[in-house]
Amino acid sequence: MNRTDTKEICLSFDNGPEPEATPGVLAVLARRRIPAMFFVIGEKLRDPKARALAEKARDAGHVIGNHTLTHGAPLGRRSSSEALHEISETDALLGDLAAPERYFRPNGGGGALGAHLLNGAAARHLLAQRATIVLWNAVPGDFRDAQRWPATAHAMLRAAREPVMLVLHDLPNGAMRHLDRFLGEVLDQGWRFHADPPPGCVPLRRGIPGPDFARYISGN
Protein backbone atom coordinates (compact mmCIF):
# COMPACT_ATOMS: atom_id res chain seq x y z
CA MET A 1 0.00 0.00 0.00
CA ASN A 2 1.40 3.39 -0.88
CA ARG A 3 0.95 6.49 1.24
CA THR A 4 -1.82 8.02 -0.88
CA ASP A 5 -4.00 4.94 -0.33
CA THR A 6 -4.20 5.74 3.38
CA LYS A 7 -5.57 9.28 3.02
CA GLU A 8 -9.11 8.32 3.88
CA ILE A 9 -10.68 9.36 7.15
CA CYS A 10 -13.91 8.68 8.98
CA LEU A 11 -14.67 11.49 11.41
CA SER A 12 -16.61 10.79 14.58
CA PHE A 13 -17.81 12.73 17.60
CA ASP A 14 -18.37 11.09 20.98
CA ASN A 15 -20.16 11.98 24.22
CA GLY A 16 -22.76 14.47 22.94
CA PRO A 17 -25.19 15.86 22.14
CA GLU A 18 -24.35 19.09 23.96
CA PRO A 19 -26.33 22.30 23.31
CA GLU A 20 -23.22 24.40 23.89
CA ALA A 21 -21.03 22.53 21.40
CA THR A 22 -22.96 20.34 18.95
CA PRO A 23 -24.63 23.20 16.99
CA GLY A 24 -21.24 24.67 16.13
CA VAL A 25 -19.92 21.25 15.08
CA LEU A 26 -22.91 20.71 12.80
CA ALA A 27 -22.45 24.15 11.26
CA VAL A 28 -18.79 23.46 10.48
CA LEU A 29 -19.58 20.06 8.97
CA ALA A 30 -22.29 21.60 6.80
CA ARG A 31 -19.99 24.35 5.59
CA ARG A 32 -17.21 21.89 4.82
CA ARG A 33 -19.63 19.29 3.41
CA ILE A 34 -18.09 16.59 5.58
CA PRO A 35 -20.09 13.56 6.80
CA ALA A 36 -19.53 12.29 10.32
CA MET A 37 -20.63 9.74 12.86
CA PHE A 38 -22.04 10.85 16.23
CA PHE A 39 -21.84 8.33 19.07
CA VAL A 40 -24.19 9.71 21.68
CA ILE A 41 -24.61 9.18 25.41
CA GLY A 42 -28.05 7.70 25.98
CA GLU A 43 -28.98 9.60 29.13
CA LYS A 44 -28.35 12.92 27.38
CA LEU A 45 -31.17 12.17 24.96
CA ARG A 46 -33.63 12.60 27.82
CA ASP A 47 -33.06 16.36 27.47
CA PRO A 48 -35.34 17.59 24.65
CA LYS A 49 -32.75 20.15 23.52
CA ALA A 50 -30.07 17.49 23.21
CA ARG A 51 -32.40 15.10 21.42
CA ALA A 52 -33.32 17.84 18.95
CA LEU A 53 -29.62 18.21 18.15
CA ALA A 54 -29.30 14.49 17.49
CA GLU A 55 -32.32 14.75 15.20
CA LYS A 56 -30.69 17.68 13.39
CA ALA A 57 -27.50 15.66 12.91
CA ARG A 58 -29.47 12.69 11.55
CA ASP A 59 -31.49 14.91 9.23
CA ALA A 60 -28.24 16.41 7.91
CA GLY A 61 -27.16 12.93 6.85
CA HIS A 62 -24.81 12.11 9.72
CA VAL A 63 -24.80 8.66 11.34
CA ILE A 64 -26.05 8.33 14.93
CA GLY A 65 -24.72 5.49 17.07
CA ASN A 66 -24.91 4.15 20.63
CA HIS A 67 -22.09 5.12 23.02
CA THR A 68 -23.59 3.59 26.19
CA LEU A 69 -26.09 5.11 28.59
CA THR A 70 -23.78 6.83 31.07
CA HIS A 71 -20.21 6.51 29.75
CA GLY A 72 -19.19 5.11 33.12
CA ALA A 73 -16.66 2.33 33.61
CA PRO A 74 -15.89 0.33 30.45
CA LEU A 75 -18.32 -2.53 29.96
CA GLY A 76 -15.64 -5.19 30.41
CA ARG A 77 -15.37 -4.02 34.02
CA ARG A 78 -19.13 -4.04 34.67
CA SER A 79 -21.54 -6.77 35.66
CA SER A 80 -23.54 -8.51 32.95
CA SER A 81 -26.76 -6.75 33.94
CA GLU A 82 -25.10 -3.33 34.02
CA ALA A 83 -23.50 -3.80 30.61
CA LEU A 84 -26.75 -4.96 29.03
CA HIS A 85 -28.61 -2.00 30.53
CA GLU A 86 -26.03 0.45 29.22
CA ILE A 87 -26.55 -0.83 25.67
CA SER A 88 -30.25 -1.68 25.56
CA GLU A 89 -31.52 1.42 27.37
CA THR A 90 -29.58 3.62 24.97
CA ASP A 91 -31.03 1.72 22.02
CA ALA A 92 -34.51 2.42 23.41
CA LEU A 93 -33.74 6.12 23.87
CA LEU A 94 -32.30 6.37 20.37
CA GLY A 95 -35.40 4.95 18.73
CA ASP A 96 -35.61 6.17 15.15
CA LEU A 97 -32.47 8.26 15.57
CA ALA A 98 -30.32 5.16 15.24
CA ALA A 99 -28.79 4.19 11.93
CA PRO A 100 -30.22 1.00 10.39
CA GLU A 101 -26.86 -0.71 10.90
CA ARG A 102 -27.10 -0.31 14.72
CA TYR A 103 -23.67 1.18 15.30
CA PHE A 104 -22.20 0.78 18.78
CA ARG A 105 -19.02 2.23 20.25
CA PRO A 106 -17.85 1.06 23.69
CA ASN A 107 -16.05 3.55 25.90
CA GLY A 108 -12.39 2.83 26.37
CA GLY A 109 -11.54 5.05 29.32
CA GLY A 110 -9.41 7.61 27.51
CA GLY A 111 -9.05 5.86 24.17
CA ALA A 112 -7.42 2.60 25.24
CA LEU A 113 -8.18 -0.59 23.31
CA GLY A 114 -8.32 -4.04 24.89
CA ALA A 115 -10.44 -6.64 26.66
CA HIS A 116 -11.87 -4.01 29.02
CA LEU A 117 -14.21 -2.76 26.26
CA LEU A 118 -16.82 -5.55 26.52
CA ASN A 119 -17.82 -8.37 28.82
CA GLY A 120 -19.25 -11.66 27.62
CA ALA A 121 -22.88 -10.63 28.10
CA ALA A 122 -22.40 -7.43 26.12
CA ALA A 123 -20.63 -9.27 23.33
CA ARG A 124 -23.37 -11.90 23.06
CA HIS A 125 -26.05 -9.22 23.04
CA LEU A 126 -24.34 -7.28 20.25
CA LEU A 127 -23.93 -10.47 18.23
CA ALA A 128 -27.61 -11.33 18.66
CA GLN A 129 -28.66 -7.79 17.72
CA ARG A 130 -26.52 -7.93 14.56
CA ALA A 131 -24.78 -4.76 15.69
CA THR A 132 -21.71 -3.11 14.20
CA ILE A 133 -18.97 -2.15 16.65
CA VAL A 134 -16.89 0.88 15.69
CA LEU A 135 -13.56 1.35 17.48
CA TRP A 136 -10.82 3.86 16.62
CA ASN A 137 -7.17 4.32 15.67
CA ALA A 138 -6.72 8.06 16.30
CA VAL A 139 -7.79 9.77 19.54
CA PRO A 140 -6.00 13.14 19.78
CA GLY A 141 -7.38 13.94 23.22
CA ASP A 142 -9.46 17.06 22.58
CA PHE A 143 -11.40 16.19 25.75
CA ARG A 144 -8.29 16.75 27.89
CA ASP A 145 -6.33 19.33 25.85
CA ALA A 146 -8.73 21.77 24.25
CA GLN A 147 -5.98 23.91 22.71
CA ARG A 148 -3.31 21.54 21.42
CA TRP A 149 -5.36 18.64 20.11
CA PRO A 150 -5.12 19.76 16.44
CA ALA A 151 -1.33 19.39 16.50
CA THR A 152 -1.69 15.93 18.02
CA ALA A 153 -4.27 14.97 15.41
CA HIS A 154 -2.06 16.17 12.55
CA ALA A 155 0.81 14.09 13.90
CA MET A 156 -1.45 11.03 13.99
CA LEU A 157 -2.54 11.61 10.40
CA ARG A 158 1.06 11.97 9.25
CA ALA A 159 1.94 8.68 10.92
CA ALA A 160 -1.10 6.79 9.59
CA ARG A 161 -0.46 3.72 7.46
CA GLU A 162 -4.11 2.78 7.08
CA PRO A 163 -7.43 4.65 6.81
CA VAL A 164 -8.11 6.68 9.93
CA MET A 165 -11.03 6.48 12.36
CA LEU A 166 -10.69 9.80 14.16
CA VAL A 167 -12.45 10.41 17.48
CA LEU A 168 -13.30 13.95 18.58
CA HIS A 169 -15.84 15.05 21.18
CA ASP A 170 -18.67 17.58 20.85
CA LEU A 171 -18.23 18.73 24.43
CA PRO A 172 -18.43 22.32 25.80
CA ASN A 173 -14.75 22.60 26.75
CA GLY A 174 -13.73 24.98 23.96
CA ALA A 175 -11.92 22.37 21.87
CA MET A 176 -14.34 22.63 18.95
CA ARG A 177 -13.35 26.26 18.36
CA HIS A 178 -10.46 24.80 16.38
CA LEU A 179 -12.54 22.34 14.35
CA ASP A 180 -13.11 24.44 11.23
CA ARG A 181 -9.45 25.36 10.85
CA PHE A 182 -8.34 21.80 11.48
CA LEU A 183 -10.73 20.32 8.93
CA GLY A 184 -9.70 22.90 6.37
CA GLU A 185 -6.06 21.94 6.83
CA VAL A 186 -6.88 18.25 6.53
CA LEU A 187 -8.82 18.83 3.31
CA ASP A 188 -5.95 20.90 1.92
CA GLN A 189 -3.64 17.95 2.59
CA GLY A 190 -5.74 15.76 0.31
CA TRP A 191 -7.60 13.65 2.85
CA ARG A 192 -11.01 12.29 1.82
CA PHE A 193 -13.80 12.06 4.39
CA HIS A 194 -16.21 9.12 4.42
CA ALA A 195 -19.06 8.20 6.78
CA ASP A 196 -18.20 4.48 6.70
CA PRO A 197 -15.65 3.37 9.32
CA PRO A 198 -12.49 1.65 8.08
CA PRO A 199 -12.57 -2.16 8.26
CA GLY A 200 -9.61 -2.27 10.65
CA CYS A 201 -11.71 -0.48 13.28
CA VAL A 202 -14.81 -2.70 12.93
CA PRO A 203 -14.36 -5.99 14.84
CA LEU A 204 -18.07 -6.79 14.47
CA ARG A 205 -20.13 -5.82 11.42
CA ARG A 206 -23.85 -6.56 11.27
CA GLY A 207 -23.37 -9.34 13.81
CA ILE A 208 -20.51 -11.01 11.96
CA PRO A 209 -17.30 -11.03 14.05
CA GLY A 210 -13.92 -10.30 12.56
CA PRO A 211 -10.75 -12.19 13.51
CA ASP A 212 -9.90 -9.82 16.38
CA PHE A 213 -13.37 -9.59 17.97
CA ALA A 214 -12.43 -11.77 20.96
CA ARG A 215 -9.54 -9.43 21.75
CA TYR A 216 -12.04 -6.86 23.09
CA ILE A 217 -13.95 -9.17 25.44
CA SER A 218 -13.05 -9.74 29.09
CA GLY A 219 -13.41 -13.12 30.74
CA ASN A 220 -16.51 -12.21 32.76
Secondary structure, 3 states (H helix, E strand, C coil): CCHHHHCEEEEEEECCCCCCCHHHHHHHHHHHCCCCEEEECHHHHHCHHHHHHHHHHHHCCCEEEECCCCCCCCHHHCCHHHHHHHHHHHHHHHHHHCCCCCEECCCCCCCCCCHHHECHHHHHHHHHCCCEECCCCECCCCCCCCCCHHHHHHHHHHHCCCCEEEEEECCCCCHHHHHHHHHHHHHHCCCEECCCCCHHHCCEECCEECCCHHHHECCC
